[in-house]
Amino acid sequence: MKIKKFILPLLSAGALVAAMTAFAPAVFADGYERGERGDSEERGESEGRNGRNGGRIIPPADNAAYKQECSSCHFLYQPGLLPARSWEAVMGATGKHFGEDLALDEATVKELLAYLTANGADKQTNRRSTRIAASIDSSSAPTRITEVPYMVKEHRKIKKETFSRPSIKTFSNCGACHTKGAEGNFEEDFVKIPKN
Amino acid sequence: MKKGIRSFIAASVFAAASASMAVSAAEPNEQVRSLVDSYKKSSGAQSFSAEEGRKFFNSKRTHSVKKEERSCTTCHTTDPRQPGKTIVGKVIEPLAPSVNKERFTDPEKIEKWFKRNCTWVLERECTPREKGDYITYMMSL
């Protein structure tokens, strides 16, 4: 009896999967693929979307100078993606920003630094930022978000070749797959991995 | 009826022609004009050349440390009227003012981006003559 109770939902789930697979070509015909990094159950993230503390949304970047200076070249990384000490390291080297001179004036550097450190991952209550902060050794201050242990772990199932697809280019191009990334929403439901 | 069609065609051709005229070449505003004048003064150039600007825009250079080929076109593509893409995949709006009115309107922005990008491509700042030719080229498109 107990077994039956267990098997029935499993069977209907199987039927659902079969039905979904049948429709797959139509659903995925938009140039994207999904589920490359396994489902959320597999990753041990089965709790509710706003399961802990301040939810799972990282507050979006809302500083005008930060938006203007930083998002011309790359994804507008939320301050909550790195701890304050990392932002200090980034803003302490704007003349050599991953090989580029940002040509920022002193006042701008000061404003950006204040904004970023005040809103760093270690100052946030959302679940993702707190996990980011907790994953980094207190003696280190990584400047590459892509090297944060939490980030590496979360993307471990994505192949290197996937990141180098022309429309993605690099691991640092969050918005290429996280369709709501700009809003600080990195939920699996909104991940669409471009095929090319 | 035939006449109607003919005048309709004529009107559309005229509309298309004036539309295409509207998106060719642009005039710099007062501030940008004085910026270009300052380039003239410091370079001693009488005038700037769109053709020189085009050559400069398309020239390639190997970075001394990274050993990779770099050019304005690496990110902006060879057609400034088209959108480009940064090396980390972010879309760049077109450079040509004829298709992007915001371009080359703010001297501070212009100078900042010359400094950033000349350093990236050439490992030095651009000369006033290079900047003048560059803007002249962009304005001519």
HADDOCK unambig.tbl for C-alpha pairs under 7 A between the chains (distance, minus, plus):
assign (segid A and resid 73 and name CA) (segid B and resid 86 and name CA) 5.96 0.50 0.50
assign (segid A and resid 73 and name CA) (segid B and resid 90 and name CA) 6.02 0.50 0.50
assign (segid A and resid 74 and name CA) (segid B and resid 88 and name CA) 6.26 0.50 0.50
assign (segid A and resid 74 and name CA) (segid B and resid 90 and name CA) 5.38 0.50 0.50
assign (segid A and resid 75 and name CA) (segid B and resid 90 and name CA) 6.77 0.50 0.50
assign (segid A and resid 100 and name CA) (segid B and resid 120 and name CA) 6.15 0.50 0.50
assign (segid A and resid 101 and name CA) (segid B and resid 116 and name CA) 5.59 0.50 0.50
assign (segid A and resid 101 and name CA) (segid B and resid 119 and name CA) 6.85 0.50 0.50
assign (segid A and resid 102 and name CA) (segid B and resid 116 and name CA) 5.56 0.50 0.50
assign (segid A and resid 103 and name CA) (segid B and resid 112 and name CA) 6.12 0.50 0.50
assign (segid A and resid 103 and name CA) (segid B and resid 115 and name CA) 6.30 0.50 0.50
assign (segid A and resid 103 and name CA) (segid B and resid 116 and name CA) 5.69 0.50 0.50
assign (segid A and resid 168 and name CA) (segid B and resid 89 and name CA) 6.30 0.50 0.50
assign (segid A and resid 169 and name CA) (segid B and resid 88 and name CA) 6.23 0.50 0.50
assign (segid A and resid 169 and name CA) (segid B and resid 89 and name CA) 5.73 0.50 0.50
assign (segid A and resid 170 and name CA) (segid B and resid 88 and name CA) 5.99 0.50 0.50
assign (segid A and resid 172 and name CA) (segid B and resid 88 and name CA) 6.94 0.50 0.50
assign (segid A and resid 173 and name CA) (segid B and resid 88 and name CA) 6.14 0.50 0.50
assign (segid A and resid 173 and name CA) (segid B and resid 89 and name CA) 6.23 0.50 0.50
